[in-house]
């Protein structure tokens, strides 16, 4: 489904991407804090083995972040450049380097619901591998990744809130 809105990088969000939404029992700020705590991703983000901030942006948040992950039965590394809105309601990223991915772009949107005590998290993801795969396989994989990421994010926020 085509989405003509622009992302935080100023580029149009592409039409070939997976999007899913989930209501999380946390404020948008709590969601933002977990998403931008990159070095703790290996504790909760599925398949992420290491995450290291290579460069911070002017506000001290991760600008360029390098990840090592297990994907499709093999290890992969990639570096993402992060973009932040003027408030903690959006976080976007674009791949600047990768070994088995040609393109990895995404965005989290944090929409306050129930007077801000809960958040609807929208996750958009588009990925292209260095190898060709059928479109239906790619879409299914993107959808599975997005669904699993939202479940893991929700579980992490719950564990941080009860710690």
Order of alpha helices (4+ residues) and beta strands (2+ residues): beta-alpha-alpha-beta-beta-beta-beta-beta-beta-alpha
